[in-house]
Amino acid sequence: MKRGHEGRGALQSLGPGLITGAADDDPSGIATYSQAGAQFGLQLLWTLVLTYPLMVGIQLIAARMGRVTGRGLSANIRKAFPRPVLLTLIGLLLVANTINIGADIAAMGEALRLLTGGNVHLHAVVFGVVSLVLQVFVPYERYVRYLKWLTLVLFAYVAVAFMVRVPWAEVARGAFVPAFDLGSDAITVIVAVFGTTISPYLFFWQATQEAQDVKIDPKLEPLIAAPRQAPRGLARIQWDTWIGMGLSNAVAFFIILSTAATLHASGVEHIDTAAQAAEALRPIAGNFTFWLFAAGIIGTGMLAVPILAGSAAYAVAEAMDWRTGLDRKLFEAKHFYAIVALATLGGLVLDFSPMDPIKALFWSAVLNGVIAVPIMAVTMILAQRRDIMAEFVISTRLRCLGWAATAVMLAATVAMVAGIFGAFGDQ
């Protein structure tokens, strides 16, 4: 009989949290962090120190909800909120994820062109089709093992930082002394960093994966029905989430650090894509550093695209009360896989549209930052309701952490909008 996450050792139990955290550093995220480092140097390192506990807080809340109720976030919203609220949130998520997928696939195609040559669009089509085929035809239990191994590619970005000259005293100051220009450019980059770090699709994915583990493992039950499983289950979620989000933020920290120490220090202050960041590194930091950075873009994209498409499919299918599950065969969950295909192929089509995929990378992160606010607020309300969570309503500490994360995202978004309107007013 299959043993669940909670029956394994500490390292083996790493699953939804680890993969969710690793997927957060997708090509869109890499482009955003690279732009932050190139444009502002080490000034914005503090954003990753700030977002770590906030990210852990909101992901813990989402994951606990999935484990406690045995339902994903979308199914819980459907149970507790009016349908227009549900459809609005799911619609925003689907749009954001599709744009993000398109931007990620384009970045992967561009990175492969840098490494091997060839046609960018052809590479993008191959990546999109391969990702879709794997999601539809490879059983998720087998697929998730490969996703875990793909997380190792993220250490390429840590390695890059140790191949270049880094002013560590300035790094410490940038990490712990918040500083930024009050101009709208700086605020927009900060919102993009927050949005690509605390992304809505991550809440949906981790909550759903916890719920899916309950469904496919005969030894597990929702904690509402089996409170005796709570100590081990909740402890495992906490361990998994702190480790997964720690990996995510550490890698993001090193991407900003590396691009600040190389590109910004050399006068390169404008980076639009992850691939452009890799290409700019070659004359400054050498071929091996360039290769690591470019190969990492492909690896993180292969990790992130199925999670972006899968989280959208779970959210839509749960909202419509359709059968869900990457563990199901195609004809057992046709509507679910139709959403996976729609999001993946929709993103791929965007690469052939007039939309500039370069700008899409950065602005998909900004969009995530904006739509995260209402989704986080709804998640927090659900987590405090006894009709949803029963005796497992979140603690005061988690409540404070979750609302603090929501408030920070809201403040950054308001500041960005105010800065944009201010810029228009000055013209």
Buried (B, 14 or more C-beta within 10 A) or exposed (E): EEEBBBBEEEEEBBBBBBBBBBBBBBBBBBBBBBBBBBBBBBBBBBBBBBBBBBBBBBBBBBBBBBBBBBBBBBBBBBBBBEEEBBBBBBBBBBBBBBBBBBBBBBBBBBBBBBBEEEEBBEBBBBBBEEBBEBBBEBEBEEBBEEBBEBBEBBBBBBBBBEBBEBBEEBBEBBBEEBEBEEEBEBBBBBBBBBBBBBBBBBBBBBBBBBBBBBBBBEEBBBBBEBBEBBEBBBEBBBBBBBBBBBBBBBBBBBBBBBBBBBBBBBEBEEBBBBBBBBBBBBEBBEEEBBBBBBBBBBBBBBBBBBBBBBBBBBBBBBBBEBEBBBBBEEEEBEEBBBBBBBBBBBBBEBBEEEBEBBEBBBBBBBBBBBBBBBBBBBBBEBBBEEEBBBEBBBEEEBBEBBBBBBBBBBEBBEBBBEBEEEEEEEE
